[in-house]
């Protein structure tokens, strides 16, 4: 492509297959909807079928779901046996399932959190990068966190809720992004991370009924978080979806190994 050549296809993902892990609700669903809106055929992967089924209904015809747990070894064989090639992988599945007091977090807690957030993303890359290489095109987008960039302020954490394992894992997610971007740089595959800031889970989200309090903020905490964000508000799902759709698109062809903070400016203060 020369300097004067128009950007081919702009932001279109028509003809591309995308896998969005943790794609059944909230931010994962927003990412799935964003890449679907640009023409990609989306597979949403998660552990809860009813969330995934509802997500596919919202995505519309041509999209599908895959029920699986990314910490289970057989998940990766099942995905390969399914036969769908993926041009785009959005590694959104993750979380902080063992966020109790740091002093009480065990090695097993840390290993599970690392496997869930980091090892799963690496294993998906190992599974699907060979096909991307053959086609000469691919996008891997790792969902990290501002807590992969900075440490959480203890004053912002609920009592007894330390996120040591999560913070370490999200730092590792950005490290994995750097490694894969360098490793795959001349294959047509780009690898980038997105680090969300504060995206509280709405109380009416179906996921809130499964894990009460997950990602929700009481009014006092919400106001405190907003005051720490230069834009003065929390993130909403479409904010994150747009960033992911951009990094997946032809428009981002010369961007790799980067971490895009979608945080309303949280990390600049």
RADAMO-V234653 format. One record per pair of residues at least 24 apart in sequence whose ideal C-beta (glycine too) atoms are under 6 Angstrom apart, sorted by the first residue. I is the first residue (numbers start at 1). J is the second residue. D is the distance in whole Angstrom. If there is no record, write none. Layout:
i->[I,I]
j->[J,J]
d->[D,D]
This chain:
i->[8,9,11,11,11,12,12,13,13,13,14,16,16,16,17,17,17,18,18,19,19,19,20,20,21,21,21,21,22,22,22,24,24,24,25,25,26,26,26,27,27,27,28,29,30,30,30,31,31,31,34,34,34,35,35,38,70,71,71,76,76,80,85,86,87,88,88,89,89,90,90,91,91,92,96,96,99,99,101,101,102,102,109,110,113,113,114,117,118,118,118,132,133,136,137,138,139,139,140,141,141,141,142,142,142,143,144,144,144,144,144,145,145,146,146,146,146,146,148,148,148,149,149,150,174,178,181,181,190,191,192,192,193,194,194,194,195,195,196,196,197,197,197,197,198,198,199,200,229,229,230,231,231]
j->[250,250,38,249,251,38,39,38,39,40,39,40,87,88,41,86,87,42,88,43,86,89,44,90,45,91,92,93,46,92,93,51,52,55,51,207,201,205,207,199,237,240,92,55,237,240,241,90,241,244,241,244,245,245,248,245,120,115,116,123,127,127,131,128,138,139,248,124,140,141,244,121,142,143,163,166,161,163,160,162,162,164,165,165,165,169,169,169,169,172,173,189,187,188,188,189,190,248,191,192,244,247,173,177,193,194,170,173,174,193,195,170,195,195,197,263,266,267,173,174,195,195,267,267,259,257,256,257,256,256,247,258,259,243,260,262,259,261,240,262,235,263,264,266,225,234,235,234,264,266,265,264,265]
d->[6,5,6,4,5,6,5,4,5,4,3,5,4,6,5,5,5,5,4,5,5,5,5,4,5,6,5,4,6,4,4,3,5,5,5,4,6,6,6,6,6,5,5,5,3,6,4,5,5,5,3,6,4,5,6,6,4,5,6,5,5,6,5,5,6,5,5,5,5,5,6,4,5,4,5,4,5,5,5,6,4,5,6,4,4,5,5,4,5,5,6,5,5,4,5,4,6,5,4,6,6,5,5,5,5,6,5,4,5,5,5,4,5,5,5,5,5,5,6,5,6,6,5,6,5,5,4,3,4,6,5,5,4,5,5,6,6,5,6,5,6,3,6,4,5,5,4,5,4,5,3,4,6]
